[in-house]
Every structure is written in C-alpha cells, then in structure tokens.
Amino acid sequence: MINTKKASSVLIIALALVLILTSPVSAGLKVMNAKIEDSVSPGESTSYTMSVTDNTSDPMDMAVEIRGLGNHLSGDAQALTEGNDLSPYSARQFTSASPAGFHLEPGQSQDVTVTE
C-alpha cells in the first residue's frame, strides 16, 4: 500500500463545511476559504484559516468536516466522504480542523484553522 504522505508530491485538500445540528443552511451564512487546493511537499506541514459568519437572524450550531475532492460522472467537482475518497493523492486523512464544532450567534464570526 502506498504511503501518501511520503510518495505524493502533490496533495489536494478539499474542505467542506457541513452545517448540521439545529439550523438549516441559509443564504445569510458566509464561509471564506472553504475550498483550498494546494501543492504540499512530503513532510511539509501547512495551515489555512477559514472564516464562518452568521448573517442570519438565527443562532447556528456548526460542525466542520474534512472531505476529499473528486469528479462526478457529469464532470462537476464533488466533495468526497471518507468511504468514497479512495485516491492515493488525497490529503483528507492527514488533515484536521480546529475547532471541529462551534456555536454562532447572529452577526458573529468564527475562524477555523485547518492543518495538513
């Protein structure tokens, strides 16, 4: 089995915020830098910051989930869950987000740090 961290010279990081728990996704929710594509050398560690803002009038409980990136049969890019992210070049398994969950009040923002 290939050790992706050592064998790959290009890793694709796809991040998707999954908005779960109490509130439906609204047009008033803003996520900056939710998708990142970058080249990372073996052994290198990088961090990225996403910012989530609640522009609605309702509080929201949020969860952050790291996903891979693939192509649908139609050619459109799609986020891949762990069971569907089978590429040896995916960085999903080496990537983490902090905080993994948080609460937002209306008008409030939260930074999320993603580390690979």
Steps between C-alpha positions, in 0.01 A plus 500: 500500500632847409577737786348817355691730735835373368418408141297797385647826381160660448221476754154635443319632802130551468314635793130511546313655786207281583235704672314265728308478823233765566482744208446455127759651266404854419598753235622714793784261589838603359807273485828647379773258369280190534681325215878491480711341228875502561821310428675370811838327507537174695572575866385863467226632730275791408205681661209690350234716660133500407256754637132421557251784554134473599318781317157358588270590786526150651779337703670197340691198626774408255710190432813493283574194290808438283417347164692394191437641155396296197310526175142393446420311178360830369847654540400723792725504807351339809598463864584139594437340838752264657345190340504655153838678516720220363766701314857429612565876455232619742613690809167455682637240741793727596286810551327632812286802591478695825252559639306205359173649622375834632195718562435825312264774607359738235773732372777295664803356315724205582844420356576134430863390463562209265837326531655245265 
